[in-house]
Amino acid sequence: MSGSCRRYATPGTILYQQVIQVDLNNPHSNSNSLLDATGHSKLIESEFSYDGSKAAEARAVLNDPAVISIFETLERASLRPDCVFPVGWEDGTSVAFPHRNPLHQAARWLCAKARLCVLDGDADETHLLGSTCCG
């Protein structure tokens, strides 16, 4: 597809979209991801630190069945062989990437879950989360 624009979502994209909920038809709109909807973004993304502070609070959030379901969806999406978000490359330097920030947020949540696994000594789960986060 060299030189052409891909203006449709691939199967991996559709799975990610279940979590990040970006309006692909309006690239300048804000997303309202399922992670935001938990109301715990500040705790997970900035307050739960590498030294383990706030680990108990983070554990409660990250082990919630709704959050586990989100992580499972992200894992399934990361295993898809093709994931391309539609991007209006024809917009040149004003091209929008509405999926970038929500995907970055999802990566931060997966890293937080991996930190908990490290604190718990669960190397296998830490590896799985790292694979999901980094593809």
C-alpha positions as CSV (number, residue, x, y, z in Angstrom):
1,M,0.0,0.0,0.0
2,S,2.9,2.3,-0.6
3,G,1.8,5.9,-1.1
4,S,-1.8,5.3,-0.4
5,C,-4.0,6.2,2.6
6,R,-5.6,3.4,4.6
7,R,-8.9,4.9,5.7
8,Y,-10.5,1.8,7.3
9,A,-9.9,0.1,10.6
10,T,-8.3,-3.4,10.7
11,P,-9.4,-6.2,13.1
12,G,-6.8,-5.3,15.7
13,T,-7.9,-1.6,15.5
14,I,-11.5,-2.6,16.1
15,L,-10.5,-4.5,19.3
16,Y,-8.5,-1.5,20.5
17,Q,-11.4,0.7,19.7
18,Q,-13.5,-1.2,22.2
19,V,-11.3,0.2,24.9
20,I,-10.0,3.6,23.7
21,Q,-13.3,4.7,22.0
22,V,-11.9,7.2,19.6
23,D,-14.2,8.7,17.0
24,L,-12.3,7.7,13.9
25,N,-14.6,9.7,11.7
26,N,-13.7,12.9,13.6
27,P,-9.9,12.8,14.3
28,H,-10.0,16.0,16.3
29,S,-12.5,14.8,18.9
30,N,-11.5,13.7,22.3
31,S,-11.7,10.1,23.4
32,N,-13.6,8.8,26.4
33,S,-11.8,5.6,27.0
34,L,-13.0,2.9,29.3
35,L,-10.0,3.5,31.5
36,D,-11.1,7.1,32.0
37,A,-14.5,5.9,32.9
38,T,-13.2,4.0,35.9
39,G,-12.4,7.4,37.6
40,H,-9.0,6.1,38.7
41,S,-6.7,7.5,36.0
42,K,-4.9,9.8,38.4
43,L,-4.1,7.0,40.9
44,I,-2.9,4.6,38.2
45,E,-1.1,7.0,36.0
46,S,0.6,9.3,38.5
47,E,0.1,8.4,42.1
48,F,1.0,4.6,42.1
49,S,4.8,4.8,42.0
50,Y,7.7,2.4,41.4
51,D,8.5,2.2,45.1
52,G,5.1,0.6,45.7
53,S,3.4,3.5,47.4
54,K,-0.4,3.4,46.9
55,A,0.0,-0.3,45.9
56,A,-3.0,-1.4,47.9
57,E,-5.3,1.2,46.2
58,A,-3.8,0.4,42.8
59,R,-4.3,-3.3,43.3
60,A,-8.0,-2.9,44.1
61,V,-8.5,-0.9,40.9
62,L,-6.3,-3.1,38.6
63,N,-7.8,-6.3,39.9
64,D,-11.4,-5.1,39.4
65,P,-13.2,-7.5,36.9
66,A,-14.1,-4.6,34.6
67,V,-10.4,-3.5,34.4
68,I,-9.3,-7.1,33.9
69,S,-11.8,-7.4,31.0
70,I,-10.2,-4.2,29.5
71,F,-6.7,-5.8,29.8
72,E,-7.9,-9.0,28.2
73,T,-9.3,-7.0,25.2
74,L,-6.0,-5.1,24.9
75,E,-4.2,-8.4,24.9
76,R,-6.4,-9.9,22.2
77,A,-5.9,-6.7,20.1
78,S,-2.1,-6.9,20.6
79,L,-2.1,-10.5,19.2
80,R,-3.8,-9.5,15.9
81,P,-1.4,-9.6,13.0
82,D,-2.5,-6.3,11.6
83,C,-3.5,-3.1,13.4
84,V,-3.8,0.1,11.4
85,F,-5.7,3.1,12.5
86,P,-7.1,5.3,9.7
87,V,-5.0,8.4,9.4
88,G,-5.7,11.2,7.0
89,W,-2.1,11.5,5.7
90,E,-3.4,13.8,3.0
91,D,-3.7,16.5,5.8
92,G,0.0,16.8,5.8
93,T,1.5,18.5,8.8
94,S,-1.9,19.0,10.4
95,V,-2.6,15.2,10.4
96,A,-4.3,14.1,13.6
97,F,-3.6,10.9,15.6
98,P,-6.6,10.7,17.9
99,H,-5.7,7.2,19.0
100,R,-2.2,8.1,20.2
101,N,-3.0,9.5,23.7
102,P,-5.6,6.8,24.6
103,L,-3.2,4.0,23.5
104,H,-0.5,5.7,25.6
105,Q,-2.9,5.8,28.5
106,A,-3.6,2.0,28.0
107,A,0.2,1.4,28.0
108,R,0.5,3.3,31.3
109,W,-2.2,1.1,32.9
110,L,-0.6,-2.1,31.6
111,C,2.7,-0.9,33.1
112,A,1.1,-0.2,36.4
113,K,-0.4,-3.8,36.4
114,A,3.1,-5.1,35.5
115,R,4.6,-3.1,38.5
116,L,2.1,-4.9,40.8
117,C,3.2,-8.2,39.3
118,V,6.9,-7.3,40.0
119,L,6.0,-6.4,43.6
120,D,4.2,-9.8,43.9
121,G,7.1,-11.7,42.2
122,D,5.0,-12.9,39.3
123,A,7.5,-12.9,36.4
124,D,5.2,-14.7,34.0
125,E,2.4,-12.2,34.3
126,T,4.9,-9.3,34.1
127,H,6.2,-10.7,30.9
128,L,2.8,-11.2,29.4
129,L,1.8,-7.6,30.3
130,G,5.0,-6.3,28.7
131,S,4.3,-8.2,25.6
132,T,0.8,-6.8,25.4
133,C,2.1,-3.3,26.0
134,C,5.0,-3.4,23.5
135,G,3.6,-5.9,20.9
